[in-house]
Amino acid sequence: MSQPASSAPGTQLAQQMRQRFVAEVGRAMVELVAAVQERLTTLLNEAAPSREMQSRRDIWTLYQSRRNAWLEGTLKDWRLTLSPPALAPKKSVENGFELVGTEVVENKIVASRLVLHVMEKVSLEFNDLRVRIKRLEGREDLEDFDILRPEVLLLLMIEQWAIVGMPRDAWPLVNEVAYKLLTERINQAYLNANNFLIEHGVMPTIALGDRVKPIVPTHARTGVSSPTTMAQTAPRDSTDSAYQENLVMPADSLLQWTRMHAPNVFGQINHLLGRAGGVDIEATHFRPPSPALAAALAKRAPENDFYPENDMVCADGSSANIARVVVELRRRATDLKNKAATPSEKATIEIVALMFQAILQEDRIPPGIRVWFARLQMPVLREALSEPDFFNTLNHPARKLIDRMGSCVMGFDASGISGSALEDEIKRVVQVVEQYPDTGKRVYQTVYDEFQQFLAQFLSDQSSTQKVIGVAQQIEENETLTIQYTIELRNMLEDMPVRSEVREFLFKVWAEVLALVAVRKGPQHEETLAFKKLAVDLIWAASAKPERSDRARVIADLPQLLQKLRAGMTLLGLAPSEQQAYIKIVSAALADAFLSKTQAIAPERIAAMAEHLAHLEDFLSHDGSSDLPLDARSVEEMLGVDAAALDVVVDGGSNPTPAMLAWAQELQLGAWFTLDHSAHTDQVQLVWRSKRKQLHLLASNTGHSYLMQTRRLAAYLQAGLLLPQEKETLTERATRDALVKLEANPERLLR
């Protein structure tokens, strides 16, 4: 078992193991190339809008010529990591505090998402391998560019995808296939690597003390001095360097840190649920609780406990009551550990107890809410004892429920939350969970979905934001449809012989008319359809008229056509002088059409255009990716009041990357942020997101609100002008607190 700290044979053995590892994942890469080919071919046979189908065909065609280069480039980069450090490709591990190109950052973001999912499944074997390599090579940890690190392995693969010319937006089409295949193959490669080292006598048994890695602050680990303090967000404990809540990172680094930190925490927890002191806890084989423990868990606490039927004690958020609840939870955890039959049960009880102890000590949550959270400890413990995913992923519904409830109450003081509908909903959620103890994760998923629906309604129902939200929704519908109608009209007229003056009128004026009527009346309303038909009539009238009958028809219909054009412009609020200027332009174009010798537009094309316009909404994109202009003055006019309590944010930040745009779309309603706008810092909550995800409303406790379109929100995130107050979720932070305590006193797991 004992191994020299650093020896040539040890280094040679480690290098031999890495060579075997690279060869094994290389075979997996060959499989992945074929699996991606199959996935792209399958997509060609699935129904999709014509534009998307064309994109899929282009990607499939491009992949045929680039897949071999992707395979060869990836294998070459993987093999290069086995070379001496001077020759190894270090571009994949820049520390995030350096200025790097957008392409590098985007590759890191794509890779980090893949790593996040893969690490949820492979963390046990990977962390065992890391412990053995540290012992074998006498290191404190793996080098940043070590191929054994999944982030290095996968980033090199993603970089090669871009290098060979595959577009980044093609990766989401194959991400799921890559995740499933790589998770299985990489986990097996780690398992085989561990077995190889065990066969050569390297740590057949890993002690508990070797499994738990001390948590080192970011600046200490990277050698970077502590950056500027985060605005108004104080650390929970200034003496505990495990917490980095007072540090600012560049936006791309913060995003990566947020998405990649959880697997490390879960990996350490699973180590604690592995072999401890030579006892095999079999954490990966969860079983129902032992009979005595199951009976104790099923027993309801006495009424003089903090579970009274009248909820009076729970409403008491005093410090003394919080302290009493902490003592009571510890007493119950100790009693349950005495009834536990296996070390695994004892360890699980201790970890869950320490998690909830950390939640109860979270002073940013109103005390009364913390006491309600405490009531979830026993239901969550039942889930943790019977459900392996609880300690493997942040996506377990019990964790998601606690995290969402916690994230949206952290910005309120006790007076702001006490007696509110939000507090009542949290009470209801807790009571529902307690009433259905035998339904497993289903009850958590159900109440989580219900809480999400409640939260969206609760936040948008606040009197200070209701009117703004209504106006913003209308603005989004109108502006979005205007932009997209313009795009579709440009596409339709791309190769048609239509005069430039008529094109400009349709793009600049009539697209807005169509959007306004569609918002007010509906896309299939009689009036909306009439204005759509008028666009087709104008295009036909302005095209060449070699036939006398066609010219006669134009002359007969012209007065009515111009009258309808004026009616549409009146809806937009255009002044009579502006309307007359447009009418002159259109009339001149129609007159020129009589003399034109160009080819007339075929009747069947006119008919096809009319059909397309009538159902134009079926072809519009709803992904929220296009920019949405905002005008502060028009918003104030629509509100009908001086919008002194509303800032329409139309500038600031920088041009956002696709990753930042994606992050902006993922922000959760109810989450709190620090906003730096116009030399003023405010604590704000995301209270509303429009239906098309184009507009976002952030509100502060003072009643002031900020309206942003998606690109501006992403720009603020990218520039560090909008900072999440929580870089990790409540349960993740509570789990990390538990790890710190267990690292200092690991024997408490089995005591």
Stockholm file with secondary structure:
# STOCKHOLM 1.0

chainA/1-751         MSQPASSAPGTQLAQQMRQRFVAEVGRAMVELVAAVQERLTTLLNEAAPSREMQSRRDIWTLYQSRRNAWLEGTLKDWRLTLSPPALAPKKSVENGFELVGTEVVENKIVASRLVLHVMEKVSLEFNDLRVRIKRLEGREDLEDFDILRPEVLLLLMIEQWAIVGMPRDAWPLVNEVAYKLLTERINQAYLNANNFLIEHGVMPTIALGDRVKPIVPTHARTGVSSPTTMAQTAPRDSTDSAYQENLVMPADSLLQWTRMHAPNVFGQINHLLGRAGGVDIEATHFRPPSPALAAALAKRAPENDFYPENDMVCADGSSANIARVVVELRRRATDLKNKAATPSEKATIEIVALMFQAILQEDRIPPGIRVWFARLQMPVLREALSEPDFFNTLNHPARKLIDRMGSCVMGFDASGISGSALEDEIKRVVQVVEQYPDTGKRVYQTVYDEFQQFLAQFLSDQSSTQKVIGVAQQIEENETLTIQYTIELRNMLEDMPVRSEVREFLFKVWAEVLALVAVRKGPQHEETLAFKKLAVDLIWAASAKPERSDRARVIADLPQLLQKLRAGMTLLGLAPSEQQAYIKIVSAALADAFLSKTQAIAPERIAAMAEHLAHLEDFLSHDGSSDLPLDARSVEEMLGVDAAALDVVVDGGSNPTPAMLAWAQELQLGAWFTLDHSAHTDQVQLVWRSKRKQLHLLASNTGHSYLMQTRRLAAYLQAGLLLPQEKETLTERATRDALVKLEANPERLLR
#=GR chainA/1-751 SS CCCCSSCHHHHHHHHHHHHHHHHHHHHHHHHHHHHHHHHHHHHHTSCCCHHHHHHHHHHHHHHHHHHHHHHHHHHHHHHHTTSCTTTSCCGGGCCSSSCCCHHHHHHHHHHHHHHHHHHHHHHHHHHHHHHHHHHHHTCSSCCTTCTTSHHHHHHHHHHHHHHTTCCGGGHHHHHHHHHHHHHHHHHHHHHHHHHHHHHTTSCSSCCHHHHCCCCCCHHHHHCCCCCCBCTTCCCSCTTCTTCCTTBCCCHHHHHHHHHHHHHHHHHHHHHHTSCBTTBCCCTTSCCCCCHHHHHHHHSCCCTTTTCCTTCHHHHCCCHHHHHHHHHHHHHHHHHHHHHCCSHHHHHHHHHHHHHHHHHHTCTTSCHHHHHHHHTTHHHHHHHHHHCGGGGTCTTSHHHHHHHHHHHHHTTSCHHHHTTSHHHHHHHHHHHHHHHCTTSTHHHHHHHHHHHHHHHHHHHHTCHHHHHHHHHHHHHHHHHHHHHHHHHHHHHHTTTSCCCHHHHHHIIIIIHHHHHHHHHHHCTTSHHHHHHHHHHHHHHHHTSCCCSHHHHHHHHHHHHHHHHHHHHHHHHTTCCHHHHHHHHHHHHHHHHHHHHCCSCCCCHHHHHHHHHHHHTGGGGCCCSSCSCCCCCHHHHHHHHTSCCTTEEEECSCSCCCCHHHHHHHHHCCTTCEEEEEETTEEEEEEEEEECTTSCEEEEEETTSCEEEEEHHHHHHHHHHTSEEESCSSCHHHHHHHHHHHHHHHCGGGGCC
#=GC SS_cons         CCCCSSCHHHHHHHHHHHHHHHHHHHHHHHHHHHHHHHHHHHHHTSCCCHHHHHHHHHHHHHHHHHHHHHHHHHHHHHHHTTSCTTTSCCGGGCCSSSCCCHHHHHHHHHHHHHHHHHHHHHHHHHHHHHHHHHHHHTCSSCCTTCTTSHHHHHHHHHHHHHHTTCCGGGHHHHHHHHHHHHHHHHHHHHHHHHHHHHHTTSCSSCCHHHHCCCCCCHHHHHCCCCCCBCTTCCCSCTTCTTCCTTBCCCHHHHHHHHHHHHHHHHHHHHHHTSCBTTBCCCTTSCCCCCHHHHHHHHSCCCTTTTCCTTCHHHHCCCHHHHHHHHHHHHHHHHHHHHHCCSHHHHHHHHHHHHHHHHHHTCTTSCHHHHHHHHTTHHHHHHHHHHCGGGGTCTTSHHHHHHHHHHHHHTTSCHHHHTTSHHHHHHHHHHHHHHHCTTSTHHHHHHHHHHHHHHHHHHHHTCHHHHHHHHHHHHHHHHHHHHHHHHHHHHHHTTTSCCCHHHHHHIIIIIHHHHHHHHHHHCTTSHHHHHHHHHHHHHHHHTSCCCSHHHHHHHHHHHHHHHHHHHHHHHHTTCCHHHHHHHHHHHHHHHHHHHHCCSCCCCHHHHHHHHHHHHTGGGGCCCSSCSCCCCCHHHHHHHHTSCCTTEEEECSCSCCCCHHHHHHHHHCCTTCEEEEEETTEEEEEEEEEECTTSCEEEEEETTSCEEEEEHHHHHHHHHHTSEEESCSSCHHHHHHHHHHHHHHHCGGGGCC
//
